[in-house]
Amino acid sequence: MKIGEASRVSGASVRSLRHYEDEGLIVPGRFGNGFRDYCQSTIDRVLVIRSLLESGLSVRLIREVLPRLTDGSDAGTDVVCAEFLHEVQDYRDRLAARIAILSDQQAALDAYLREARRTAL
């Protein structure tokens, strides 16, 4: 399928599909005229990439582990999975720390607003 249809099917914009290709995350085939040709396995890969990106993982991390996780071989998969899970856990921990800081800031603003409203009456 051409890039426009691949965009509709995958939910990724045409620009995103080109970006994934530029980053080496996908390698679509080519028609004789040079247009990109997306097969179902590439679309499936785009869906995985979008899910990982929406989770906040970096393109760098996805680029490093995705080929080894989806190449069909078991060679080194345990190590890749362990490294990947470690990086995901680190990202999750950093995210939790940011959430805690934001929650504290929100609580401080709530207290300020309560006090400001109380004294304004």
C-alpha positions as a printed Julia matrix, in Angstrom:
121×3 Matrix{Float64}:
   0.0     0.0    0.0
   1.11    3.56  -0.67
   2.04    5.98   2.1
  -1.37    7.69   2.24
  -3.18    4.41   2.79
  -0.52    3.28   5.27
  -1.13    6.51   7.16
  -4.87    5.89   7.3
  -4.47    2.25   8.33
  -1.82    2.86  10.99
  -3.06    6.19  12.32
   0.42    7.66  11.87
   0.76   10.78   9.78
   2.57   10.65   6.46
   5.23   12.85   8.04
   5.63   10.39  10.94
   6.0     7.47   8.55
   8.75    9.3    6.71
  10.38   10.19  10.04
  10.3     6.55  11.19
  11.98    5.6    7.93
  14.61    8.35   8.29
  15.32    7.13  11.83
  15.76    3.55  10.61
  12.72    2.27  12.51
  10.97    0.98   9.38
  12.1     0.07   5.88
   9.18    0.13   3.47
   9.52   -1.49   0.08
   9.43    0.51  -3.13
   7.25    0.35  -6.19
   8.93    0.51  -9.6
   8.24    4.25  -9.73
  10.03    4.79  -6.4
   6.9     5.27  -4.28
   6.97    3.63  -0.87
   5.18    0.29  -0.52
   4.01   -0.58   2.99
   3.21   -4.23   3.72
   1.18   -5.42   6.71
   4.29   -6.31   8.72
   5.55   -2.72   8.35
   2.16   -1.41   9.46
   2.28   -3.74  12.47
   5.74   -2.4   13.29
   4.47    1.19  12.99
   1.74    0.37  15.51
   4.35   -0.93  17.96
   6.54    2.13  17.4
   3.6     4.5   17.96
   2.67    2.71  21.16
   6.23    2.92  22.48
   6.54    6.59  21.51
   3.19    7.41  23.12
   4.5     5.78  26.28
   7.29    8.34  26.26
  10.18    6.16  25.16
  12.82    7.81  23.02
  13.4     7.08  19.36
  16.98    6.18  20.32
  15.87    3.44  22.68
  13.26    2.12  20.27
  15.81    2.1   17.43
  18.3     0.15  19.56
  16.0    -2.61  20.77
  13.19   -2.94  18.26
  15.18   -4.75  15.55
  16.49   -7.31  18.01
  13.08   -7.83  19.57
  11.35   -8.38  16.24
  13.97  -10.11  14.09
  12.57  -13.55  14.87
  15.74  -14.97  16.39
  16.22  -15.81  20.04
  19.93  -14.92  20.03
  20.5   -12.35  22.76
  16.81  -11.71  23.27
  17.04  -12.21  27.03
  19.83   -9.64  27.29
  17.99   -7.2   25.0
  14.78   -7.63  26.97
  16.61   -7.12  30.27
  18.33   -3.97  28.98
  15.09   -2.69  27.48
  13.13   -3.37  30.66
  15.84   -1.66  32.72
  15.65    1.45  30.53
  11.85    1.41  30.63
  11.96    1.1   34.44
  14.43    4.01  34.63
  12.14    6.12  32.45
   9.14    5.16  34.58
  11.02    6.11  37.77
  12.0     9.5   36.32
   8.39   10.05  35.28
   7.14    9.14  38.77
   9.59   11.64  40.29
   8.34   14.37  37.95
   4.73   13.51  38.82
   5.54   13.77  42.53
   7.06   17.22  42.02
   4.09   18.37  39.97
   1.67   16.99  42.58
   3.49   18.95  45.29
   3.32   22.1   43.16
  -0.38   21.53  42.53
  -1.03   21.07  46.26
   0.86   24.3   47.01
  -1.2    26.18  44.42
  -4.42   24.7   45.81
  -3.45   25.87  49.3
  -2.59   29.32  47.98
  -5.91   29.6   46.16
  -7.87   28.44  49.22
  -6.14   31.04  51.36
  -6.53   33.77  48.76
 -10.24   33.05  48.41
 -10.71   32.89  52.19
  -9.08   36.29  52.74
 -10.86   37.86  49.76
 -14.27   37.24  51.33
